[in-house]
Each structure stands twice: as structure tokens, then as C-alpha cells.
């Protein structure tokens, strides 16, 4: 009878232990899911803000192309945009990034940095007329678009 009671008690304790382990695993999965969701939300916010900044900047460049701004004015406008690009880079670098999203975050930072660098070379072109600076502008902007597409693909692949 004592052995039967001990066996029964062991089964109950094992059952509670299994339930505790199961609850622990479920909590860990929920925490991980919440971290992933938070990262994706913040990443999306930075991506949307970057698109808005790019459009705003391109509208200013359009005014330069239309002759509304001279080169010095456009160069000064570029200077005003640089801290905003840097702020986006800093926000992206500061993200707490789950391992599965590290490539996507890195590519987002590269995309923003390449666009910022493109604008810096455009400013140099405006101030010097050096055609090589203009070519570098185009190359870096193309690279920014490439990184942006790769960042989107990496986010989708990571889930």
C-alpha cells in the first residue's frame, strides 16, 4: 500500500513538473513572439519614415531641377536633411534586434546610409561641378535602392 501511494505521489509530481515545463515553454514562446512583433513594428516605422524623408528630399531636388533653387541653396537644403538621415540610422542601429532579423536591420541601415552618402556627393557636385561626384551620387542612390529591396526581402524571409 505504501509503495502504491509513493508511486501515485511520484506520478502526480511528474505531472505537475510536466505542466510547469509546458507553461514555461509557452511563456518563452509568447515573449519571443512579442519581441519579434515589437521589432517588426519599429522596423516598419523606420522604413516608413525613411520613405517619407526620401520623398520630401526629392521634392526639394525637383525644385532645384525646375530652376527654383540655385546650387548654393540646394547645398544648404542638403545640409538640413543630413541630421534627419542620421537620426534614422541611429534609430535603426538602436533597435533591439532578435537574431533572425539582424540581416534585415543591417540592410536597412546600409540603405539609409547609402542614400545619405549619395546626397553628400550631390552637394559636392553642386558646389564644385565635378562630374565624378555626380556619378558617385547616382551609384550610391542605386545602391540604396538595392539595399532597401534586400532589407524587405530579408524581413519577409525571417517571418
PASEBA-1860 file (N, C-alpha, C; in nm, 3 decimals):
! residues 159
1> XXXXXXXX> 0.081/-0.119/0.000/0.000/0.000/0.000/0.087/0.127/0.000 ~ 0.197/0.125/0.078/0.285/0.239/0.087/0.354/0.263/-0.049 ~ 0.395/0.153/-0.112/0.460/0.165/-0.242/0.362/0.221/-0.346 ~ 0.237/0.184/-0.337/0.135/0.232/-0.430/0.113/0.382/-0.409 ~ 0.114/0.425/-0.282/0.097/0.567/-0.250/0.217/0.647/-0.302 ~ 0.337/0.593/-0.283/0.458/0.660/-0.330/0.458/0.669/-0.482 ~ 0.416/0.565/-0.547/0.410/0.564/-0.693/0.308/0.665/-0.742 ~ 0.196/0.672/-0.675/0.091/0.766/-0.712/0.140/0.909/-0.692
9> XXXXXXXX> 0.207/0.930/-0.580/0.262/1.063/-0.549/0.367/1.102/-0.656 ~ 0.451/1.010/-0.696/0.552/1.036/-0.798/0.487/1.072/-0.932 ~ 0.379/1.005/-0.966/0.307/1.035/-1.090/0.249/1.176/-1.084 ~ 0.192/1.213/-0.971/0.135/1.347/-0.954/0.244/1.452/-0.965 ~ 0.356/1.430/-0.897/0.468/1.526/-0.901/0.522/1.536/-1.044 ~ 0.537/1.425/-1.113/0.584/1.426/-1.252/0.485/1.500/-1.341 ~ 0.358/1.481/-1.315/0.255/1.550/-1.392/0.264/1.701/-1.374 ~ 0.279/1.745/-1.246/0.294/1.888/-1.219/0.420/1.945/-1.283
17> XXXXXXXX> 0.528/1.868/-1.278/0.653/1.912/-1.338/0.637/1.928/-1.490 ~ 0.570/1.833/-1.553/0.547/1.841/-1.698/0.463/1.963/-1.732 ~ 0.361/1.989/-1.651/0.276/2.106/-1.674/0.358/2.234/-1.657 ~ 0.443/2.239/-1.555/0.527/2.356/-1.531/0.622/2.380/-1.649 ~ 0.682/2.273/-1.699/0.772/2.286/-1.814/0.694/2.336/-1.936 ~ 0.576/2.281/-1.959/0.493/2.323/-2.072/0.455/2.471/-2.060 ~ 0.417/2.514/-1.941/0.382/2.655/-1.919/0.505/2.743/-1.943 ~ 0.620/2.699/-1.895/0.744/2.775/-1.917/0.776/2.791/-2.063
25> XXXXXXXX> 0.763/2.684/-2.140/0.788/2.690/-2.284/0.689/2.784/-2.352 ~ 0.563/2.777/-2.313/0.461/2.864/-2.373/0.490/3.011/-2.342 ~ 0.531/3.041/-2.220/0.565/3.178/-2.182/0.684/3.227/-2.264 ~ 0.786/3.142/-2.279/0.903/3.181/-2.358/0.865/3.208/-2.503 ~ 0.778/3.127/-2.558/0.734/3.148/-2.697/0.656/3.278/-2.710 ~ 0.572/3.308/-2.612/0.496/3.432/-2.616/0.587/3.554/-2.604 ~ 0.687/3.546/-2.516/0.783/3.656/-2.501/0.859/3.675/-2.631 ~ 0.905/3.567/-2.691/0.978/3.575/-2.817/0.891/3.634/-2.927
33> XXXXXXXX> 0.767/3.591/-2.932/0.674/3.644/-3.032/0.651/3.794/-3.011 ~ 0.637/3.834/-2.886/0.616/3.976/-2.856/0.739/4.058/-2.895 ~ 0.859/4.005/-2.870/0.982/4.075/-2.910/0.991/4.088/-3.062 ~ 0.956/3.981/-3.132/0.957/3.986/-3.279/0.857/4.089/-3.330 ~ 0.737/4.089/-3.273/0.634/4.184/-3.315/0.678/4.327/-3.288 ~ 0.738/4.351/-3.172/0.784/4.486/-3.138/0.893/4.531/-3.234 ~ 0.987/4.442/-3.264/1.093/4.475/-3.360/1.034/4.510/-3.495 ~ 0.945/4.423/-3.545/0.886/4.446/-3.678/0.811/4.579/-3.682
41> XXXXXXXX> 0.741/4.612/-3.577/0.667/4.738/-3.572/0.764/4.858/-3.578 ~ 0.870/4.851/-3.499/0.967/4.961/-3.500/1.042/4.968/-3.633 ~ 1.078/4.853/-3.689/1.147/4.848/-3.819/1.058/4.911/-3.926 ~ 0.930/4.872/-3.926/0.836/4.929/-4.023/0.826/5.080/-4.007 ~ 0.825/5.128/-3.882/0.819/5.272/-3.858/0.938/5.345/-3.916 ~ 1.057/5.288/-3.898/1.177/5.350/-3.955/1.172/5.347/-4.107 ~ 1.127/5.235/-4.163/1.118/5.224/-4.310/1.020/5.327/-4.365 ~ 0.906/5.342/-4.302/0.805/5.441/-4.347/0.860/5.582/-4.334
49> XXXXXXXX> 0.928/5.611/-4.223/0.987/5.745/-4.204/1.096/5.772/-4.308 ~ 1.170/5.669/-4.345/1.274/5.685/-4.446/1.213/5.715/-4.582 ~ 1.109/5.644/-4.616/1.040/5.670/-4.744/0.986/5.812/-4.747 ~ 0.926/5.856/-4.638/0.872/5.993/-4.632/0.984/6.096/-4.646 ~ 1.097/6.072/-4.580/1.210/6.164/-4.589/1.265/6.168/-4.732 ~ 1.276/6.052/-4.795/1.325/6.046/-4.932/1.234/6.126/-5.025 ~ 1.105/6.107/-5.011/1.010/6.180/-5.096/1.019/6.331/-5.072 ~ 1.030/6.369/-4.946/1.040/6.511/-4.913/1.168/6.570/-4.974
57> XXXXXXXX> 1.279/6.498/-4.957/1.405/6.544/-5.014/1.396/6.553/-5.167 ~ 1.338/6.452/-5.230/1.329/6.452/-5.376/1.241/6.567/-5.427 ~ 1.142/6.606/-5.348/1.061/6.722/-5.385/1.147/6.848/-5.387 ~ 1.238/6.860/-5.291/1.330/6.974/-5.289/1.424/6.969/-5.408 ~ 1.474/6.851/-5.439/1.562/6.836/-5.554/1.488/6.869/-5.683 ~ 1.360/6.834/-5.688/1.277/6.869/-5.804/1.266/7.019/-5.824 ~ 1.260/7.092/-5.714/1.257/7.239/-5.724/1.389/7.291/-5.779 ~ 1.500/7.227/-5.740/1.630/7.267/-5.795/1.633/7.241/-5.945
65> XXXXXXXX> 1.585/7.122/-5.985/1.583/7.088/-6.127/1.496/7.184/-6.207 ~ 1.389/7.233/-6.144/1.298/7.325/-6.212/1.352/7.469/-6.212 ~ 1.467/7.490/-6.151/1.526/7.622/-6.150/1.479/7.712/-6.037 ~ 1.405/7.656/-5.942/1.358/7.736/-5.829/1.468/7.761/-5.727 ~ 1.570/7.674/-5.725/1.683/7.690/-5.633/1.810/7.695/-5.715 ~ 1.906/7.775/-5.668/2.039/7.768/-5.727/2.120/7.661/-5.654 ~ 2.240/7.637/-5.700/2.322/7.529/-5.642/2.351/7.551/-5.495 ~ 2.383/7.675/-5.457/2.416/7.703/-5.317/2.296/7.680/-5.226
73> XXXXXXXX> 2.178/7.717/-5.273/2.057/7.695/-5.193/2.030/7.546/-5.177 ~ 2.045/7.470/-5.285/2.022/7.326/-5.278/2.125/7.260/-5.186 ~ 2.248/7.307/-5.189/2.351/7.253/-5.100/2.314/7.279/-4.954 ~ 2.262/7.397/-4.925/2.219/7.430/-4.789/2.101/7.343/-4.747 ~ 2.011/7.314/-4.840/1.898/7.226/-4.810/1.947/7.086/-4.777 ~ 2.045/7.038/-4.852/2.102/6.906/-4.825/2.157/6.902/-4.683 ~ 2.227/7.009/-4.643/2.281/7.014/-4.506/2.171/7.000/-4.402 ~ 2.055/7.056/-4.429/1.943/7.047/-4.333/1.887/6.906/-4.323
81> XXXXXXXX> 1.902/6.828/-4.428/1.850/6.691/-4.428/1.944/6.590/-4.362 ~ 2.072/6.620/-4.358/2.170/6.523/-4.307/2.140/6.476/-4.164 ~ 2.106/6.566/-4.071/2.075/6.516/-3.935/1.952/6.425/-3.931 ~ 1.860/6.447/-4.022/1.740/6.363/-4.025/1.773/6.222/-4.074 ~ 1.860/6.213/-4.174/1.906/6.080/-4.218/1.983/6.012/-4.105 ~ 2.070/6.088/-4.038/2.148/6.030/-3.929/2.058/5.982/-3.816 ~ 1.953/6.055/-3.789/1.858/6.015/-3.685/1.793/5.881/-3.719 ~ 1.759/5.861/-3.844/1.702/5.732/-3.887/1.804/5.620/-3.872
89> XXXXXXXX> 1.927/5.647/-3.907/2.034/5.548/-3.892/2.051/5.513/-3.745 ~ 2.053/5.615/-3.660/2.069/5.591/-3.516/1.952/5.511/-3.460 ~ 1.831/5.543/-3.503/1.714/5.466/-3.458/1.724/5.320/-3.498 ~ 1.766/5.296/-3.621/1.778/5.158/-3.670/1.888/5.084/-3.595 ~ 2.000/5.150/-3.572/2.110/5.085/-3.500/2.074/5.056/-3.354 ~ 1.984/5.135/-3.298/1.946/5.119/-3.157/1.839/5.012/-3.135 ~ 1.783/4.959/-3.243/1.678/4.858/-3.228/1.729/4.734/-3.156 ~ 1.652/4.687/-3.059/1.681/4.557/-3.001/1.636/4.455/-3.104
97> XXXXXXXX> 1.733/4.386/-3.162/1.706/4.304/-3.279/1.716/4.156/-3.248 ~ 1.603/4.084/-3.260/1.612/3.938/-3.248/1.706/3.885/-3.357 ~ 1.776/3.780/-3.326/1.880/3.728/-3.416/1.830/3.706/-3.558 ~ 1.708/3.658/-3.572/1.657/3.626/-3.706/1.641/3.750/-3.794 ~ 1.642/3.870/-3.733/1.623/3.994/-3.808/1.750/4.078/-3.823 ~ 1.864/4.025/-3.783/1.986/4.107/-3.788/2.023/4.147/-3.930 ~ 2.005/4.059/-4.027/2.035/4.095/-4.166/1.944/4.207/-4.215 ~ 1.816/4.198/-4.183/1.720/4.299/-4.228/1.755/4.435/-4.169
105> XXXXXXXX> 1.790/4.438/-4.041/1.826/4.565/-3.977/1.953/4.621/-4.039 ~ 2.053/4.537/-4.059/2.179/4.580/-4.118/2.157/4.638/-4.258 ~ 2.074/4.573/-4.336/2.047/4.621/-4.472/1.968/4.752/-4.471 ~ 1.879/4.768/-4.376/1.806/4.894/-4.363/1.903/5.008/-4.333 ~ 1.994/4.985/-4.241/2.095/5.086/-4.208/2.180/5.118/-4.331 ~ 2.222/5.015/-4.403/2.303/5.038/-4.524/2.226/5.119/-4.628 ~ 2.097/5.092/-4.642/2.016/5.165/-4.740/2.009/5.314/-4.704 ~ 1.983/5.342/-4.578/1.973/5.482/-4.535/2.108/5.551/-4.547
113> XXXXXXXX> 2.214/5.482/-4.506/2.349/5.540/-4.513/2.388/5.568/-4.658 ~ 2.357/5.477/-4.748/2.392/5.497/-4.890/2.316/5.617/-4.947 ~ 2.191/5.633/-4.909/2.115/5.750/-4.957/2.174/5.878/-4.900 ~ 2.208/5.877/-4.773/2.270/5.994/-4.710/2.402/6.028/-4.782 ~ 2.484/5.926/-4.805/2.611/5.947/-4.874/2.588/6.000/-5.016 ~ 2.486/5.949/-5.083/2.452/5.997/-5.217/2.424/6.147/-5.215 ~ 2.348/6.189/-5.116/2.315/6.331/-5.106/2.439/6.416/-5.076 ~ 2.531/6.362/-4.996/2.656/6.433/-4.967/2.737/6.453/-5.096
121> XXXXXXXX> 2.743/6.350/-5.178/2.817/6.363/-5.305/2.744/6.457/-5.401 ~ 2.612/6.458/-5.394/2.537/6.553/-5.478/2.570/6.696/-5.436 ~ 2.580/6.718/-5.306/2.617/6.851/-5.256/2.756/6.889/-5.309 ~ 2.850/6.794/-5.303/2.985/6.821/-5.355/2.978/6.856/-5.504 ~ 2.896/6.786/-5.578/2.879/6.816/-5.721/2.823/6.957/-5.739 ~ 2.723/6.991/-5.659/2.663/7.125/-5.670/2.765/7.236/-5.647 ~ 2.853/7.213/-5.550/2.948/7.318/-5.512/3.073/7.322/-5.598 ~ 3.107/7.208/-5.662/3.232/7.202/-5.740/3.210/7.183/-5.889
129> XXXXXXXX> 3.094/7.128/-5.927/3.071/7.096/-6.067/3.144/6.971/-6.113 ~ 3.207/6.899/-6.021/3.284/6.779/-6.052/3.188/6.667/-6.093 ~ 3.196/6.627/-6.218/3.106/6.525/-6.274/3.123/6.389/-6.203 ~ 3.243/6.359/-6.154/3.266/6.233/-6.082/3.180/6.228/-5.955 ~ 3.161/6.342/-5.891/3.074/6.347/-5.773/2.930/6.315/-5.810 ~ 2.887/6.365/-5.925/2.751/6.336/-5.971/2.734/6.187/-6.000 ~ 2.834/6.127/-6.064/2.828/5.983/-6.093/2.823/5.902/-5.964 ~ 2.902/5.945/-5.864/2.901/5.878/-5.734/2.762/5.890/-5.670
137> XXXXXXXX> 2.698/6.004/-5.688/2.561/6.025/-5.638/2.468/5.919/-5.694 ~ 2.472/5.902/-5.824/2.384/5.806/-5.890/2.414/5.662/-5.845 ~ 2.542/5.629/-5.836/2.581/5.494/-5.793/2.531/5.465/-5.651 ~ 2.549/5.560/-5.562/2.508/5.540/-5.422/2.356/5.534/-5.408 ~ 2.285/5.613/-5.487/2.139/5.606/-5.479/2.089/5.471/-5.530 ~ 2.151/5.420/-5.636/2.116/5.286/-5.686/2.147/5.180/-5.580 ~ 2.259/5.195/-5.514/2.297/5.102/-5.408/2.195/5.108/-5.293 ~ 2.150/5.228/-5.261/2.049/5.244/-5.155/1.921/5.169/-5.191
145> XXXXXXXX> 1.878/5.181/-5.315/1.758/5.110/-5.359/1.778/4.958/-5.352 ~ 1.897/4.913/-5.389/1.929/4.770/-5.383/1.923/4.721/-5.238 ~ 1.987/4.793/-5.148/1.985/4.755/-5.006/1.842/4.756/-4.950 ~ 1.765/4.852/-4.992/1.627/4.862/-4.944/1.546/4.739/-4.986 ~ 1.561/4.700/-5.111/1.490/4.581/-5.160/1.539/4.456/-5.087 ~ 1.669/4.447/-5.063/1.724/4.332/-4.990/1.675/4.331/-4.845 ~ 1.660/4.448/-4.785/1.611/4.457/-4.647/1.467/4.406/-4.639 ~ 1.387/4.447/-4.734/1.247/4.398/-4.739/1.243/4.247/-4.756
153> XXXXXXX> 1.326/4.196/-4.845/1.331/4.051/-4.868/1.377/3.976/-4.742 ~ 1.475/4.033/-4.673/1.525/3.970/-4.550/1.418/3.968/-4.441 ~ 1.338/4.073/-4.433/1.228/4.076/-4.334/1.127/3.968/-4.368 ~ 1.092/3.956/-4.494/0.994/3.855/-4.534/1.049/3.714/-4.508 ~ 1.175/3.694/-4.539/1.235/3.561/-4.520/1.242/3.524/-4.371 ~ 1.264/3.624/-4.286/1.275/3.597/-4.142/1.139/3.575/-4.077 ~ 1.035/3.617/-4.144/0.899/3.593/-4.091/0.843/3.702/-4.014
END
